[in-house]
Every structure is written in C-alpha cells, then in structure tokens.
Amino acid sequence: MTAEQIRALLPLRSGEIANGMVIDKWLDELEKTYRNQGYVGYSADDEQEIETAVGDSNVISFKIKIDEGPQFKVGSINFHGRSDISEKNLRDTLVLQAGGLCSQEQLESSIENLNKLGLSINKDEDIRFSSDEEHRLVNIVIALDTTTSHGDLPKKHLFESSRRILY
C-alpha cells in the first residue's frame, strides 16, 4: 500500500482534533488489512509528538513506520486427529485454500465453518503453523479432536499483533 492509501484510511484529517480511540481503531484495521493480504509478518511502530502551538492549542504529529515483510501464500492445509466428517467435506468447508494468500479473516471464517459441522476447534489451541520462508508459504495443521495428542505439532501463532506504541 502506498502512503497515500494508508493515510486515506484514517478518518481524521490534518487540523482536526486528535482522537486516540480513532487512531487505535485505524491501526488495528490497518494491521487486519495487511494480514488479510498475506503479510503475516506485518509490524508497525507509531510515534506521537506533541508540539506547543500558539494559544491554548497543541499540535500532535503522528508518524507510523510499517514493516510489511514478505507476502505469504498457503502451502498446505492438513487435518490432524479423528473425525466422523470426511476429509472432502472438511476441505469443502474451508474458505482459506492452498495456493491462495494467507488471510487471517479467511482462516477465521474457515474455523467457524468447521465448527458449524459440529467440531469444536479453538483458533488459539487447535491451529498450528509452519512456514517455508524461502518459498513464502505457510503450512497449516488443524487439530480435529481433543483425544488425539497434539504434543507433536509445533505450536506457533501466526497472526499475533505485533504493534508497538512509542510515546
């Protein structure tokens, strides 16, 4: 995204009264936008500088430094454990597909769809990731049940927020 596209997403304009909640929501939405476009390593640092202005008003300068990292696609999606639901039906339910951009929103929709089939997949506990940095691929394993040991699956959260606020 260009600087102009990023700035256009912020509902505040130069000269308006600063609203920290609006800025925080914008930063969260910006992160979500990047993560849904395959930028799983996205991080942003923002800086706010208060300058004393003439009169009773202060001016706040706001800067953001974005490191989008490389763009990743889904290499594979595999299921671990037992289920009465056929693998074909499980795969047909997925919104996120191998070969497509790795998207947090599509992954969450896929988990919701799987749970509508009667599964109880917890996005924080039952999803495992491994990455192939060279080919920019993310491989996903979805644990289907609690009776199968998941200890042999690497636990790695892919979409943890990494935003740091500098004051």
N, C-alpha and C positions, 0 to 999 in steps of 0.2 A: 504494500500500500504506500502511496505517496504521502508526504507530509500534509498536503492539501486535503487528501481524502481522510486522513486521520483527524485533522483539525475540524473538518466538516461534520464529523460525528459528534463533536462536543456541542451540546445545546447552548452553552454560554458563548457570548461574543465579547470582543475587546470593548472595554468601557463599562460592561455590566457588573453588577455586584457579584462577587465570588461566592459560590455555594459549594462547600466541601462535600456535601452529600451528592450533589450532581456530578462533581468531578470524580468521586469514588465510583459511582454507578457507571460513568463513562469509561473509566479504566477497566472495570470488570467486563463491560460489554466489548471493549477493545480486545481484551485477552480472549474472550469467548470467540470473537470473530477470527482471530489468528488461529486458535486451536481447532476451529472447525474447518480451516483451510489446510490442515496438515502440519502446522508449525507447533509440534509437540514440545519443543524446547524453548518456546517463547518466554521472554522475560522483559520486564520494564522497570526502570528506575525513574521516579519523578522527583522533581525538586521545586520547592516553592520559596520565593524570596520576597520578603515584604520590604517595600521601599517607602519611606516617608514622603508624602506629597505635600503640596501647598494646601493649607487649610486643615480641616478635620479628617480628610480622607487619606487613606493609604492605598498604594498600588501594589498588587501582587503579580509577580512574574512567575509563570508556571512553565516548566520545561519537562519533557519526557524523553528518555533515551530508551529506544526499543532494540532489543536483540531478538530478531525473529527466529534465528537458527535455520537449519535446513528444513525443507518441506518433506514430510514422510507420507508414504502410502502404506496400505495394509498389505503385508506379505501373505499372511495366512490367519485363519480363524479356526481353532480346533476346540473340541469339547473333551473334557476330562471327567470321568465318572460314569455312573449308570443313570439311565432314564428310560421310561416306558415310551417316550416320544421318539420317533425315528429321526435319524440324523438329517434326512431330507426335509422333514417338517421343521426341525430346528433351524436349518440353513435357510429355508424359505421364509422364516420369520424375521431374519436379520435384515436390518436397514443398511448397516455397515457391511461392505463386501470386500473381499480380497481384490486387490488391484486399484481400489478407489482411494481417495485421500483419507488419511486418518482423521476422523472427526469425532470430537467429544460428544456433540449433540447426537450424531448417528449411533454412537456406541450406547448412549443412554436410552435412546429410542429402541435399540435392539434388545437391551436388557428388559425394558418394560414389556416389549412384545413377547419375549421368552417367558416372563413371569405370568403373562396372560394365559399361557399354555398350562399353567399350574406349577411352574417351577418357583423356587424361592432364591433367586440369585441376588446376592448383595454386591453392589458395584465396588465396594471397598474391600471386600474379603474374597470374592469368588472370581475375580478377573485378574489374570496375570499377563504381563507383557515382557517381551524381549525385543531388542532392536538390533537391526543389522545396519550399522552406521554407514558402511561402505556403499550399500545399495539403497540406503534411506528407506528401509522397510521396518514396519512394526508387526510382530507376530503376536497374536492374541490367543490365550487359552482361557476358556470359560469352564469353571468347575460347576458341575450339574447337581451334585448332591453332597450331603454332609457325612455320609457313611464312607465315602472314599477318602483316603488320606490325601491331603493336598500339600503335605510337607515337602514333597519332591518338586513342587512347582515353585519357581522363583517368584517372590512377591515384590512387585515393582509397580508403584503408582505412576501412571503416565501423565495425568492431567492435574497435577498438584499446582496450585497457584504459587508463583514464584515472585510476585510483585513485592518490591521493597519500597517503602516510602522514606524519603530522606527529608528531614526538616532542618 
